[in-house]
Amino acid sequence: MTKILAIPGSLRSGSSSNQVLKAALSMAPPNVSIEIYDGVGTLPHFNDESNAPEAIVAFRKKIKGADAVLICTPEYAFGVPGSLKNAIDWTVGSGEFVNKPVALVTASSQGEKGHAALLLILTAISARIVPDATLLISFVRAKLDASGNISDPKVVADIKRVLLALSIEVRN
Ligand SMILES: Cc1cc2nc3c(=O)[nH]c(=O)nc-3n(C[C@H](O)[C@H](O)[C@H](O)COP(=O)(O)O)c2cc1C
């Protein structure tokens, strides 16, 4: 069984990013399981003077134990949401992302700049960005229905493609 850890960049449970991730749960290819990490908002601010607090040790363990990571995030102020960047900063020294297959889905109003910024950050931490597993969903709210289901068939197909590419990368 391939284990994917999904990390949302929005702390709001009903956010588009969380809705996309919830929808992705049912689109996983056979023998692929997706766990949504819901602790980003509880992680302390990064401080490289202190030993890693318990929540950070647990977060790092989750990444380490996953075969791949799927990040789904909005763009905030043309950049990466601070809480997501904070979570990533905690892994820079410990290296959990090094060579880890990573998919990036940016689900935002626009999103281009945040998407590019996060790809650069993932490069900085030596994550293995899977080319077929990057997806920018602009105008995301127009592509979800009132119940939070993805109403745009192209987005459904794109997310399936992302999950498939990520799982193939793990097997290679
Ligand atoms: C603080 C803040 C800053 C934002 N900045 C941007 C931005 O720079 N670019 C963008 O495309 N959307 C921006 N947005 C809108 C989000 O992308 C928006 O939340 C998006 O449509 C996803 O919806 P969600 O809130 O349901 O996740 C911002 C939203 C907030 C709350």
The ligand as an SDF file (V2000), in Angstrom:
LIG
                    3D

 31 33  0  0  0  0  0  0  0  0999 V2000
   -5.1920   36.5560    3.5850 C   0  0  0  0  0  0  0  0  0  0  0  0
   -5.6130   36.1690    2.1950 C   0  0  0  0  0  0  0  0  0  0  0  0
   -4.8240   36.5340    1.1240 C   0  0  0  0  0  0  0  0  0  0  0  0
   -5.1520   36.1200   -0.1500 C   0  0  0  0  0  0  0  0  0  0  0  0
   -4.3450   36.4270   -1.1920 N   0  0  0  0  0  0  0  0  0  0  0  0
   -4.5720   35.8740   -2.3940 C   0  0  0  0  0  0  0  0  0  0  0  0
   -3.6550   36.0340   -3.4640 C   0  0  0  0  0  0  0  0  0  0  0  0
   -2.6430   36.6970   -3.3770 O   0  0  0  0  0  0  0  0  0  0  0  0
   -3.9280   35.3980   -4.6210 N   0  0  0  0  0  0  0  0  0  0  0  0
   -5.0320   34.6150   -4.8020 C   0  0  0  0  0  0  0  0  0  0  0  0
   -5.1950   34.0070   -5.8440 O   0  0  0  0  0  0  0  0  0  0  0  0
   -5.9380   34.4850   -3.8190 N   0  0  0  0  0  0  0  0  0  0  0  0
   -5.7250   35.0780   -2.6220 C   0  0  0  0  0  0  0  0  0  0  0  0
   -6.6100   34.9170   -1.6200 N   0  0  0  0  0  0  0  0  0  0  0  0
   -7.8520   34.2300   -1.8980 C   0  0  0  0  0  0  0  0  0  0  0  0
   -7.6740   32.7740   -1.6990 C   0  0  0  0  0  0  0  0  0  0  0  0
   -6.9610   32.2620   -2.7700 O   0  0  0  0  0  0  0  0  0  0  0  0
   -9.0270   32.1830   -1.6060 C   0  0  0  0  0  0  0  0  0  0  0  0
   -9.1150   31.8880   -0.2940 O   0  0  0  0  0  0  0  0  0  0  0  0
   -9.2170   31.0990   -2.5920 C   0  0  0  0  0  0  0  0  0  0  0  0
  -10.2530   31.4350   -3.4460 O   0  0  0  0  0  0  0  0  0  0  0  0
   -9.4240   29.8080   -1.9820 C   0  0  0  0  0  0  0  0  0  0  0  0
  -10.6360   29.8320   -1.2740 O   0  0  0  0  0  0  0  0  0  0  0  0
  -10.7360   29.1930    0.1560 P   0  0  0  0  0  0  0  0  0  0  0  0
  -10.6760   30.3050    1.1330 O   0  0  0  0  0  0  0  0  0  0  0  0
  -12.0400   28.5070    0.1050 O   0  0  0  0  0  0  0  0  0  0  0  0
   -9.5910   28.2560    0.2900 O   0  0  0  0  0  0  0  0  0  0  0  0
   -6.3250   35.3790   -0.3510 C   0  0  0  0  0  0  0  0  0  0  0  0
   -7.1300   35.0390    0.7290 C   0  0  0  0  0  0  0  0  0  0  0  0
   -6.7880   35.4280    1.9830 C   0  0  0  0  0  0  0  0  0  0  0  0
   -7.6520   35.0120    3.1430 C   0  0  0  0  0  0  0  0  0  0  0  0
  1  2  1  0
  2  3  1  0
  2 30  2  0
  3  4  2  0
  4  5  1  0
  4 28  1  0
  5  6  2  0
  6  7  1  0
  6 13  1  0
  7  8  2  0
  7  9  1  0
  9 10  1  0
 10 11  2  0
 10 12  1  0
 12 13  2  0
 13 14  1  0
 14 15  1  0
 14 28  1  0
 15 16  1  0
 16 17  1  0
 16 18  1  0
 18 19  1  0
 18 20  1  0
 20 21  1  0
 20 22  1  0
 22 23  1  0
 23 24  1  0
 24 25  2  0
 24 26  1  0
 24 27  1  0
 28 29  2  0
 29 30  1  0
 30 31  1  0
M  END
$$$$
